[in-house]
Amino acid sequence: MASTTHHAARGARPRPRVLALLLLPLLLFACAPKVKKVRPRFQKIGWSGIDVEFDIHVYNPNLVPLRTPRFRAGLDIEGTEFLRTEVPVAQSLGARRTSTITIPTRISYRRVWDTYQKIRDAGEASYRLRGALLFAFLWRDLAVPVKHSGKFPVLRMPRFEAVSIGFSRPSLARLRLAIDVEVTNRNVFEVDIRDLGYAFHLGEARVAGLTLSTNGSAIGAGQTGTVTLAGDVSASRAMMGLMKVAEVRKARLVPTGYLKTPYGKVKLDKRARQ
């Protein structure tokens, strides 16, 4: 009788293999993934907006890889919600290592300006990324919080102001025009103006095809530099009238071509001069 009781008690215990299988999900997911760092990369900038990619570095301490099905996010600009979205993510976290999940985002300047008038003339604006990476685990989603704050640049056309005009006569048929121009870079990053061309307007006279004739093509963030524009023009009646005009500040320069930024070259269009 005692022997029967002993066997029954021993048989009531879960077998070690069954117990291991029951505990395996908990052992494999003993620790939740953790966001180590969020790094924004401003990929492309233009007159209509900026493309940014957020690299989210996530450490998975577990013994198996984890698949990330989606990212639920909100983006605040100047303290107010700008957008809310859910992005599918076809990436996985490697076992016991840090992996990078990249989330692309487009920030439209027009939408920003329609909502936030106070930053219409600003060189940059503050943002806050908030959300969660969602992992499918067993019968539920596991949410790993993500948050990051920073500033994004707003592209501004440099300001050009003619400060002096000079003429020389290389031949009887032509004049050489040289204009010293102050260039103010209103951006929070350096710009290079070597790929710009210029049309010069003074009164009714217009001279096209002026090019940079100095080496000072790179203008630092928020700085003002002086460059010289030059071009040969026909010694026409219009140019003779232009030579008599004394008020240089009435001159107007219209740039064309490409502005070089740290995010690539940007072609000038109507929005550049707004």
KEKOLKE-504020 format. One record per residue: residue number from 1; x, y, z of N, C-alpha, C in turn. Coordinates in steps of 0.2 Angstrom, whole numbers, padded with zeros to 4 digits. Example, Ala and Ser with C-alpha at 12.3 -4.5 7.8 and 13.67 -1.06 7.14 Angstrom:
NODE, 1, 0066, -0028, 0039, 0062, -0022, 0039, 0066, -0016, 0039
NODE, 2, 0064, -0011, 0035, 0068, -0005, 0036, 0064, 0000, 0039
END
This chain:
NODE, 1, 0004, -0006, 0000, 0000, 0000, 0000, 0004, 0006, 0000
NODE, 2, 0009, 0006, 0004, 0014, 0012, 0005, 0018, 0013, -0002
NODE, 3, 0019, 0007, -0005, 0023, 0008, -0011, 0019, 0011, -0017
NODE, 4, 0012, 0009, -0017, 0007, 0012, -0022, 0007, 0020, -0021
NODE, 5, 0006, 0022, -0015, 0006, 0029, -0013, 0012, 0033, -0016
NODE, 6, 0018, 0030, -0014, 0024, 0033, -0016, 0025, 0034, -0024
NODE, 7, 0022, 0029, -0028, 0022, 0029, -0035, 0018, 0034, -0038
NODE, 8, 0012, 0035, -0034, 0007, 0040, -0036, 0009, 0047, -0036
NODE, 9, 0013, 0048, -0030, 0015, 0055, -0029, 0021, 0056, -0033
NODE, 10, 0025, 0051, -0035, 0030, 0053, -0040, 0027, 0054, -0047
NODE, 11, 0022, 0050, -0049, 0019, 0051, -0055, 0015, 0058, -0056
NODE, 12, 0013, 0061, -0050, 0010, 0068, -0051, 0015, 0073, -0052
NODE, 13, 0021, 0072, -0052, 0026, 0078, -0053, 0026, 0079, -0061
NODE, 14, 0027, 0085, -0063, 0028, 0086, -0070, 0035, 0083, -0072
NODE, 15, 0035, 0080, -0078, 0041, 0078, -0080, 0046, 0083, -0082
NODE, 16, 0053, 0083, -0081, 0057, 0088, -0082, 0057, 0091, -0089
NODE, 17, 0056, 0087, -0094, 0055, 0089, -0101, 0049, 0093, -0102
NODE, 18, 0043, 0091, -0100, 0037, 0095, -0100, 0038, 0102, -0097
NODE, 19, 0041, 0102, -0091, 0042, 0108, -0087, 0046, 0113, -0091
NODE, 20, 0051, 0110, -0094, 0056, 0114, -0098, 0052, 0118, -0104
NODE, 21, 0048, 0114, -0107, 0044, 0116, -0113, 0039, 0122, -0110
NODE, 22, 0036, 0121, -0104, 0032, 0126, -0102, 0035, 0132, -0100
NODE, 23, 0041, 0132, -0097, 0045, 0137, -0095, 0049, 0141, -0101
NODE, 24, 0050, 0137, -0107, 0054, 0140, -0112, 0052, 0147, -0114
NODE, 25, 0046, 0148, -0116, 0044, 0155, -0118, 0046, 0160, -0113
NODE, 26, 0046, 0159, -0106, 0048, 0164, -0101, 0055, 0164, -0101
NODE, 27, 0059, 0159, -0102, 0066, 0159, -0101, 0069, 0163, -0107
NODE, 28, 0066, 0161, -0113, 0068, 0165, -0119, 0067, 0172, -0119
NODE, 29, 0062, 0174, -0116, 0060, 0181, -0116, 0060, 0184, -0108
NODE, 30, 0066, 0182, -0105, 0067, 0184, -0098, 0068, 0192, -0098
NODE, 31, 0071, 0195, -0103, 0072, 0202, -0103, 0069, 0205, -0110
NODE, 32, 0065, 0210, -0109, 0063, 0214, -0115, 0068, 0217, -0119
NODE, 33, 0068, 0218, -0125, 0072, 0222, -0129, 0073, 0229, -0126
NODE, 34, 0078, 0233, -0127, 0079, 0240, -0125, 0082, 0244, -0130
NODE, 35, 0079, 0250, -0131, 0082, 0255, -0136, 0088, 0258, -0133
NODE, 36, 0093, 0257, -0136, 0100, 0260, -0134, 0101, 0267, -0136
NODE, 37, 0099, 0269, -0142, 0100, 0275, -0145, 0096, 0276, -0151
NODE, 38, 0094, 0283, -0152, 0090, 0285, -0159, 0094, 0290, -0162
NODE, 39, 0096, 0289, -0168, 0100, 0293, -0172, 0096, 0296, -0178
NODE, 40, 0095, 0302, -0179, 0092, 0305, -0185, 0097, 0306, -0191
NODE, 41, 0095, 0304, -0197, 0100, 0306, -0203, 0095, 0310, -0208
NODE, 42, 0097, 0316, -0209, 0094, 0320, -0214, 0096, 0318, -0221
NODE, 43, 0092, 0315, -0224, 0094, 0312, -0231, 0094, 0317, -0237
NODE, 44, 0089, 0321, -0237, 0088, 0325, -0243, 0084, 0331, -0241
NODE, 45, 0086, 0337, -0243, 0083, 0343, -0241, 0081, 0347, -0248
NODE, 46, 0075, 0350, -0248, 0073, 0354, -0254, 0069, 0359, -0251
NODE, 47, 0066, 0363, -0256, 0062, 0369, -0255, 0055, 0367, -0252
NODE, 48, 0053, 0360, -0253, 0046, 0358, -0251, 0046, 0354, -0244
NODE, 49, 0052, 0352, -0242, 0053, 0348, -0236, 0059, 0344, -0235
NODE, 50, 0059, 0340, -0230, 0066, 0336, -0229, 0064, 0329, -0228
NODE, 51, 0068, 0325, -0230, 0068, 0317, -0229, 0073, 0315, -0223
NODE, 52, 0070, 0312, -0218, 0074, 0310, -0213, 0073, 0303, -0211
NODE, 53, 0078, 0299, -0209, 0078, 0292, -0207, 0080, 0292, -0200
NODE, 54, 0076, 0289, -0196, 0078, 0288, -0189, 0081, 0281, -0188
NODE, 55, 0087, 0280, -0186, 0090, 0274, -0185, 0089, 0272, -0178
NODE, 56, 0085, 0267, -0176, 0084, 0265, -0169, 0088, 0259, -0167
NODE, 57, 0093, 0260, -0163, 0097, 0254, -0161, 0094, 0251, -0155
NODE, 58, 0093, 0244, -0156, 0089, 0241, -0151, 0093, 0234, -0149
NODE, 59, 0094, 0234, -0142, 0097, 0228, -0140, 0093, 0222, -0138
NODE, 60, 0094, 0216, -0141, 0090, 0210, -0139, 0094, 0206, -0135
NODE, 61, 0092, 0205, -0128, 0096, 0201, -0124, 0094, 0194, -0124
NODE, 62, 0090, 0192, -0128, 0087, 0185, -0128, 0091, 0180, -0132
NODE, 63, 0090, 0174, -0132, 0094, 0169, -0135, 0091, 0167, -0142
NODE, 64, 0085, 0170, -0144, 0082, 0170, -0151, 0081, 0176, -0154
NODE, 65, 0081, 0177, -0161, 0080, 0183, -0164, 0072, 0185, -0163
NODE, 66, 0071, 0191, -0163, 0064, 0193, -0163, 0062, 0197, -0169
NODE, 67, 0056, 0196, -0172, 0054, 0200, -0178, 0050, 0206, -0175
NODE, 68, 0051, 0211, -0179, 0048, 0218, -0177, 0042, 0219, -0183
NODE, 69, 0036, 0218, -0181, 0031, 0218, -0187, 0029, 0226, -0188
NODE, 70, 0029, 0230, -0183, 0027, 0237, -0185, 0030, 0242, -0180
NODE, 71, 0030, 0248, -0182, 0032, 0254, -0177, 0026, 0259, -0177
NODE, 72, 0024, 0260, -0171, 0018, 0265, -0170, 0021, 0271, -0167
NODE, 73, 0020, 0277, -0171, 0024, 0283, -0169, 0020, 0289, -0169
NODE, 74, 0022, 0294, -0166, 0019, 0301, -0166, 0025, 0306, -0167
NODE, 75, 0024, 0311, -0171, 0029, 0316, -0172, 0026, 0323, -0170
NODE, 76, 0030, 0326, -0165, 0028, 0332, -0162, 0032, 0338, -0165
NODE, 77, 0030, 0343, -0167, 0034, 0349, -0169, 0032, 0355, -0165
NODE, 78, 0037, 0358, -0162, 0036, 0364, -0158, 0031, 0362, -0152
NODE, 79, 0031, 0356, -0150, 0027, 0354, -0144, 0020, 0352, -0146
NODE, 80, 0018, 0352, -0153, 0011, 0351, -0155, 0012, 0345, -0159
NODE, 81, 0007, 0340, -0159, 0007, 0334, -0163, 0006, 0336, -0170
NODE, 82, 0011, 0333, -0174, 0011, 0335, -0182, 0009, 0329, -0186
NODE, 83, 0010, 0323, -0184, 0007, 0317, -0187, 0007, 0311, -0182
NODE, 84, 0003, 0306, -0184, 0003, 0300, -0180, 0002, 0294, -0185
NODE, 85, 0006, 0289, -0185, 0006, 0284, -0190, 0008, 0277, -0187
NODE, 86, 0007, 0272, -0191, 0010, 0266, -0190, 0013, 0263, -0196
NODE, 87, 0019, 0261, -0195, 0024, 0259, -0201, 0025, 0252, -0200
NODE, 88, 0024, 0248, -0205, 0027, 0241, -0205, 0034, 0241, -0206
NODE, 89, 0037, 0236, -0202, 0044, 0235, -0201, 0046, 0228, -0203
NODE, 90, 0050, 0227, -0208, 0052, 0220, -0210, 0059, 0219, -0208
NODE, 91, 0060, 0220, -0202, 0067, 0219, -0199, 0066, 0215, -0193
NODE, 92, 0072, 0211, -0191, 0072, 0207, -0185, 0078, 0209, -0181
NODE, 93, 0077, 0208, -0174, 0083, 0209, -0170, 0087, 0202, -0169
NODE, 94, 0093, 0203, -0170, 0097, 0197, -0169, 0098, 0195, -0162
NODE, 95, 0099, 0189, -0160, 0099, 0186, -0154, 0106, 0189, -0150
NODE, 96, 0104, 0192, -0144, 0110, 0194, -0140, 0114, 0199, -0143
NODE, 97, 0112, 0204, -0147, 0116, 0209, -0150, 0111, 0215, -0151
NODE, 98, 0115, 0220, -0153, 0111, 0227, -0155, 0110, 0227, -0162
NODE, 99, 0104, 0228, -0164, 0102, 0229, -0171, 0099, 0236, -0173
NODE, 100, 0099, 0238, -0179, 0097, 0244, -0181, 0091, 0244, -0185
NODE, 101, 0085, 0247, -0183, 0079, 0247, -0187, 0078, 0254, -0189
NODE, 102, 0077, 0255, -0196, 0077, 0262, -0199, 0070, 0263, -0201
NODE, 103, 0068, 0269, -0199, 0061, 0272, -0200, 0062, 0278, -0204
NODE, 104, 0059, 0278, -0210, 0059, 0284, -0215, 0053, 0289, -0213
NODE, 105, 0055, 0295, -0214, 0049, 0300, -0212, 0050, 0306, -0217
NODE, 106, 0045, 0309, -0219, 0045, 0315, -0224, 0042, 0321, -0220
NODE, 107, 0045, 0326, -0219, 0042, 0332, -0216, 0041, 0337, -0221
NODE, 108, 0035, 0339, -0222, 0033, 0344, -0227, 0033, 0351, -0224
NODE, 109, 0037, 0356, -0227, 0037, 0362, -0225, 0031, 0366, -0225
NODE, 110, 0027, 0365, -0231, 0021, 0368, -0232, 0016, 0366, -0226
NODE, 111, 0016, 0360, -0224, 0011, 0358, -0219, 0014, 0361, -0212
NODE, 112, 0020, 0361, -0211, 0023, 0364, -0205, 0021, 0371, -0205
NODE, 113, 0022, 0375, -0210, 0021, 0382, -0210, 0013, 0384, -0209
NODE, 114, 0009, 0379, -0212, 0002, 0380, -0211, 0000, 0380, -0204
NODE, 115, 0003, 0376, -0200, 0002, 0374, -0193, 0005, 0379, -0188
NODE, 116, 0012, 0380, -0190, 0016, 0384, -0185, 0019, 0390, -0189
NODE, 117, 0015, 0395, -0188, 0017, 0402, -0192, 0023, 0404, -0189
NODE, 118, 0024, 0403, -0182, 0030, 0406, -0179, 0037, 0404, -0182
NODE, 119, 0037, 0398, -0185, 0043, 0396, -0188, 0044, 0397, -0195
NODE, 120, 0040, 0400, -0198, 0040, 0402, -0206, 0047, 0404, -0208
NODE, 121, 0050, 0409, -0204, 0056, 0412, -0205, 0062, 0409, -0201
NODE, 122, 0061, 0404, -0198, 0066, 0401, -0194, 0071, 0396, -0198
NODE, 123, 0077, 0395, -0196, 0081, 0391, -0199, 0081, 0384, -0197
NODE, 124, 0078, 0383, -0191, 0077, 0376, -0189, 0071, 0376, -0184
NODE, 125, 0068, 0370, -0183, 0063, 0369, -0178, 0064, 0363, -0174
NODE, 126, 0061, 0363, -0168, 0062, 0357, -0164, 0056, 0351, -0165
NODE, 127, 0058, 0345, -0164, 0054, 0340, -0165, 0054, 0335, -0159
NODE, 128, 0049, 0331, -0158, 0050, 0325, -0153, 0047, 0319, -0157
NODE, 129, 0051, 0314, -0157, 0048, 0307, -0160, 0046, 0303, -0154
NODE, 130, 0040, 0300, -0154, 0038, 0296, -0148, 0034, 0290, -0151
NODE, 131, 0034, 0284, -0148, 0031, 0279, -0150, 0033, 0272, -0147
NODE, 132, 0032, 0267, -0151, 0034, 0260, -0148, 0035, 0255, -0154
NODE, 133, 0040, 0251, -0153, 0041, 0246, -0158, 0037, 0240, -0155
NODE, 134, 0033, 0237, -0159, 0029, 0231, -0157, 0031, 0225, -0159
NODE, 135, 0032, 0220, -0155, 0035, 0214, -0156, 0029, 0209, -0155
NODE, 136, 0028, 0204, -0160, 0023, 0199, -0159, 0026, 0193, -0155
NODE, 137, 0023, 0192, -0149, 0026, 0187, -0144, 0020, 0183, -0141
NODE, 138, 0020, 0177, -0143, 0014, 0173, -0141, 0008, 0175, -0143
NODE, 139, 0003, 0177, -0139, -0004, 0179, -0141, -0004, 0187, -0140
NODE, 140, 0001, 0190, -0139, 0000, 0198, -0138, 0006, 0201, -0141
NODE, 141, 0005, 0208, -0142, 0011, 0212, -0144, 0014, 0215, -0138
NODE, 142, 0021, 0215, -0139, 0025, 0218, -0134, 0028, 0224, -0136
NODE, 143, 0026, 0230, -0133, 0028, 0236, -0135, 0035, 0239, -0131
NODE, 144, 0039, 0241, -0135, 0046, 0243, -0133, 0046, 0251, -0134
NODE, 145, 0046, 0255, -0129, 0045, 0262, -0130, 0051, 0266, -0134
NODE, 146, 0050, 0270, -0138, 0055, 0274, -0142, 0053, 0282, -0141
NODE, 147, 0058, 0285, -0139, 0058, 0293, -0139, 0064, 0296, -0141
NODE, 148, 0064, 0302, -0144, 0070, 0306, -0146, 0067, 0313, -0147
NODE, 149, 0071, 0318, -0145, 0070, 0325, -0147, 0076, 0328, -0150
NODE, 150, 0075, 0333, -0155, 0080, 0336, -0158, 0078, 0342, -0162
NODE, 151, 0082, 0344, -0167, 0080, 0349, -0171, 0081, 0347, -0179
NODE, 152, 0077, 0350, -0183, 0078, 0348, -0190, 0079, 0355, -0194
NODE, 153, 0083, 0355, -0199, 0084, 0361, -0203, 0079, 0363, -0208
NODE, 154, 0078, 0369, -0209, 0073, 0372, -0214, 0077, 0376, -0219
NODE, 155, 0077, 0373, -0225, 0081, 0376, -0231, 0079, 0383, -0232
NODE, 156, 0084, 0388, -0232, 0083, 0395, -0234, 0087, 0397, -0239
NODE, 157, 0084, 0401, -0244, 0089, 0404, -0249, 0093, 0409, -0246
NODE, 158, 0100, 0409, -0248, 0104, 0415, -0245, 0102, 0421, -0248
NODE, 159, 0103, 0427, -0245, 0101, 0433, -0247, 0107, 0437, -0250
NODE, 160, 0106, 0440, -0256, 0111, 0443, -0260, 0110, 0450, -0260
NODE, 161, 0115, 0454, -0259, 0115, 0461, -0260, 0121, 0464, -0263
NODE, 162, 0120, 0468, -0269, 0125, 0471, -0272, 0128, 0477, -0268
NODE, 163, 0134, 0477, -0267, 0137, 0483, -0264, 0142, 0487, -0268
NODE, 164, 0144, 0485, -0274, 0148, 0489, -0278, 0147, 0487, -0285
NODE, 165, 0148, 0491, -0290, 0147, 0489, -0297, 0153, 0492, -0301
NODE, 166, 0157, 0488, -0305, 0162, 0491, -0309, 0162, 0489, -0316
NODE, 167, 0165, 0493, -0320, 0165, 0491, -0327, 0172, 0492, -0330
NODE, 168, 0174, 0488, -0335, 0180, 0489, -0339, 0178, 0488, -0346
NODE, 169, 0182, 0490, -0351, 0181, 0489, -0358, 0186, 0485, -0361
NODE, 170, 0185, 0478, -0361, 0191, 0474, -0365, 0191, 0475, -0372
NODE, 171, 0185, 0478, -0375, 0185, 0479, -0382, 0180, 0485, -0383
NODE, 172, 0180, 0487, -0390, 0175, 0493, -0391, 0168, 0490, -0391
NODE, 173, 0167, 0484, -0393, 0161, 0481, -0393, 0158, 0478, -0387
NODE, 174, 0162, 0477, -0382, 0160, 0474, -0376, 0162, 0477, -0370
NODE, 175, 0158, 0476, -0364, 0160, 0479, -0358, 0161, 0473, -0353
NODE, 176, 0165, 0474, -0348, 0165, 0468, -0343, 0163, 0471, -0336
NODE, 177, 0158, 0468, -0334, 0154, 0470, -0328, 0156, 0466, -0322
NODE, 178, 0158, 0469, -0316, 0160, 0466, -0310, 0156, 0469, -0304
NODE, 179, 0153, 0464, -0301, 0149, 0466, -0295, 0151, 0463, -0289
NODE, 180, 0153, 0467, -0284, 0154, 0464, -0277, 0147, 0463, -0273
NODE, 181, 0146, 0457, -0271, 0140, 0455, -0268, 0141, 0452, -0261
NODE, 182, 0137, 0455, -0256, 0137, 0452, -0250, 0132, 0446, -0250
NODE, 183, 0134, 0440, -0247, 0130, 0434, -0247, 0129, 0432, -0240
NODE, 184, 0122, 0432, -0238, 0121, 0430, -0231, 0117, 0424, -0231
NODE, 185, 0121, 0419, -0228, 0118, 0412, -0227, 0113, 0412, -0221
NODE, 186, 0107, 0411, -0223, 0102, 0411, -0217, 0100, 0404, -0215
NODE, 187, 0105, 0399, -0217, 0104, 0392, -0215, 0108, 0390, -0209
NODE, 188, 0106, 0385, -0205, 0110, 0382, -0200, 0115, 0377, -0202
NODE, 189, 0117, 0377, -0208, 0122, 0373, -0211, 0126, 0377, -0217
NODE, 190, 0132, 0375, -0218, 0135, 0378, -0224, 0132, 0377, -0231
NODE, 191, 0133, 0382, -0235, 0130, 0381, -0242, 0136, 0384, -0246
NODE, 192, 0136, 0381, -0252, 0141, 0382, -0258, 0137, 0385, -0264
NODE, 193, 0139, 0391, -0266, 0136, 0394, -0271, 0139, 0394, -0278
NODE, 194, 0144, 0390, -0279, 0148, 0389, -0285, 0144, 0387, -0291
NODE, 195, 0139, 0383, -0290, 0135, 0381, -0295, 0129, 0385, -0297
NODE, 196, 0129, 0391, -0294, 0124, 0396, -0296, 0126, 0401, -0302
NODE, 197, 0121, 0403, -0306, 0122, 0408, -0311, 0117, 0414, -0309
NODE, 198, 0118, 0420, -0312, 0115, 0426, -0309, 0113, 0430, -0315
NODE, 199, 0107, 0433, -0315, 0105, 0438, -0319, 0104, 0444, -0315
NODE, 200, 0107, 0450, -0318, 0107, 0456, -0314, 0102, 0461, -0317
NODE, 201, 0098, 0464, -0313, 0093, 0469, -0315, 0095, 0475, -0311
NODE, 202, 0095, 0481, -0315, 0095, 0487, -0313, 0091, 0492, -0317
NODE, 203, 0086, 0494, -0314, 0081, 0498, -0318, 0078, 0494, -0324
NODE, 204, 0078, 0496, -0330, 0076, 0493, -0336, 0081, 0488, -0339
NODE, 205, 0087, 0489, -0336, 0093, 0485, -0339, 0093, 0478, -0336
NODE, 206, 0095, 0473, -0340, 0095, 0466, -0337, 0101, 0463, -0341
NODE, 207, 0106, 0460, -0336, 0112, 0457, -0339, 0111, 0449, -0336
NODE, 208, 0111, 0445, -0341, 0111, 0438, -0339, 0118, 0434, -0339
NODE, 209, 0119, 0429, -0336, 0125, 0425, -0337, 0131, 0427, -0333
NODE, 210, 0130, 0430, -0327, 0135, 0432, -0323, 0137, 0426, -0319
NODE, 211, 0144, 0425, -0318, 0146, 0419, -0314, 0151, 0422, -0309
NODE, 212, 0152, 0417, -0304, 0157, 0418, -0298, 0164, 0419, -0301
NODE, 213, 0167, 0424, -0299, 0174, 0425, -0301, 0179, 0425, -0295
NODE, 214, 0177, 0423, -0289, 0181, 0423, -0283, 0181, 0415, -0280
NODE, 215, 0185, 0414, -0276, 0185, 0407, -0273, 0181, 0407, -0267
NODE, 216, 0178, 0412, -0264, 0174, 0412, -0258, 0167, 0409, -0259
NODE, 217, 0167, 0403, -0262, 0160, 0400, -0263, 0156, 0397, -0258
NODE, 218, 0160, 0395, -0252, 0157, 0392, -0247, 0155, 0397, -0241
NODE, 219, 0149, 0397, -0239, 0147, 0402, -0234, 0145, 0398, -0228
NODE, 220, 0148, 0399, -0222, 0146, 0396, -0216, 0139, 0397, -0213
NODE, 221, 0137, 0393, -0209, 0130, 0394, -0206, 0129, 0401, -0203
NODE, 222, 0124, 0405, -0205, 0123, 0411, -0202, 0128, 0417, -0203
NODE, 223, 0133, 0415, -0208, 0138, 0420, -0209, 0137, 0424, -0216
NODE, 224, 0140, 0430, -0216, 0140, 0434, -0222, 0147, 0434, -0225
NODE, 225, 0147, 0433, -0232, 0153, 0433, -0236, 0153, 0438, -0242
NODE, 226, 0158, 0440, -0244, 0158, 0444, -0250, 0161, 0441, -0256
NODE, 227, 0157, 0440, -0262, 0160, 0437, -0268, 0159, 0442, -0274
NODE, 228, 0163, 0441, -0279, 0163, 0445, -0285, 0159, 0441, -0291
NODE, 229, 0155, 0444, -0294, 0151, 0441, -0300, 0154, 0445, -0306
NODE, 230, 0155, 0441, -0311, 0158, 0445, -0317, 0155, 0442, -0323
NODE, 231, 0155, 0446, -0329, 0152, 0444, -0335, 0153, 0449, -0341
NODE, 232, 0154, 0447, -0347, 0155, 0451, -0352, 0148, 0453, -0356
NODE, 233, 0147, 0459, -0357, 0141, 0461, -0360, 0142, 0465, -0366
NODE, 234, 0137, 0466, -0370, 0137, 0470, -0376, 0137, 0478, -0374
NODE, 235, 0141, 0482, -0377, 0141, 0489, -0375, 0135, 0492, -0379
NODE, 236, 0129, 0490, -0377, 0123, 0493, -0380, 0121, 0499, -0376
NODE, 237, 0116, 0502, -0379, 0113, 0508, -0376, 0110, 0507, -0369
NODE, 238, 0107, 0501, -0368, 0105, 0499, -0361, 0111, 0499, -0356
NODE, 239, 0116, 0497, -0358, 0122, 0496, -0354, 0125, 0503, -0352
NODE, 240, 0125, 0507, -0357, 0127, 0514, -0356, 0123, 0518, -0351
NODE, 241, 0116, 0517, -0352, 0112, 0520, -0347, 0113, 0517, -0340
NODE, 242, 0114, 0510, -0340, 0116, 0507, -0333, 0122, 0510, -0330
NODE, 243, 0127, 0512, -0334, 0133, 0515, -0331, 0132, 0521, -0327
NODE, 244, 0126, 0525, -0329, 0125, 0531, -0326, 0121, 0531, -0320
NODE, 245, 0118, 0525, -0318, 0114, 0524, -0312, 0119, 0524, -0306
NODE, 246, 0117, 0528, -0301, 0122, 0528, -0295, 0120, 0524, -0289
NODE, 247, 0113, 0523, -0289, 0111, 0519, -0283, 0111, 0512, -0284
NODE, 248, 0117, 0509, -0281, 0118, 0502, -0282, 0113, 0498, -0278
NODE, 249, 0110, 0500, -0273, 0105, 0496, -0269, 0099, 0495, -0273
NODE, 250, 0098, 0498, -0278, 0092, 0497, -0282, 0093, 0490, -0287
NODE, 251, 0099, 0488, -0287, 0101, 0482, -0291, 0097, 0476, -0288
NODE, 252, 0096, 0471, -0292, 0092, 0465, -0290, 0096, 0459, -0294
NODE, 253, 0098, 0455, -0290, 0101, 0449, -0292, 0096, 0443, -0292
NODE, 254, 0096, 0439, -0297, 0091, 0433, -0298, 0095, 0427, -0299
NODE, 255, 0096, 0423, -0294, 0101, 0417, -0295, 0097, 0412, -0298
NODE, 256, 0101, 0407, -0302, 0098, 0401, -0305, 0103, 0396, -0304
NODE, 257, 0101, 0390, -0306, 0106, 0384, -0305, 0104, 0380, -0299
NODE, 258, 0110, 0378, -0296, 0110, 0373, -0290, 0113, 0376, -0284
NODE, 259, 0110, 0375, -0278, 0113, 0377, -0272, 0116, 0371, -0268
NODE, 260, 0122, 0371, -0267, 0125, 0365, -0264, 0124, 0365, -0256
NODE, 261, 0122, 0359, -0253, 0121, 0359, -0246, 0124, 0353, -0243
NODE, 262, 0125, 0352, -0237, 0128, 0345, -0234, 0123, 0339, -0236
NODE, 263, 0117, 0341, -0238, 0112, 0335, -0240, 0111, 0334, -0247
NODE, 264, 0116, 0337, -0251, 0116, 0337, -0258, 0114, 0343, -0262
NODE, 265, 0114, 0343, -0269, 0112, 0349, -0272, 0105, 0350, -0273
NODE, 266, 0103, 0356, -0273, 0096, 0358, -0273, 0095, 0363, -0279
NODE, 267, 0091, 0361, -0284, 0089, 0366, -0289, 0085, 0371, -0287
NODE, 268, 0086, 0377, -0289, 0082, 0383, -0287, 0076, 0383, -0291
NODE, 269, 0070, 0385, -0288, 0064, 0385, -0292, 0060, 0391, -0288
NODE, 270, 0054, 0392, -0290, 0050, 0398, -0288, 0050, 0398, -0280
NODE, 271, 0049, 0392, -0277, 0049, 0392, -0270, 0055, 0394, -0266
NODE, 272, 0061, 0394, -0270, 0067, 0396, -0267, 0067, 0404, -0266
NODE, 273, 0063, 0408, -0270, 0063, 0415, -0269, 0057, 0418, -0265
NODE, 274, 0053, 0413, -0262, 0047, 0415, -0258, 0050, 0418, -0251
END
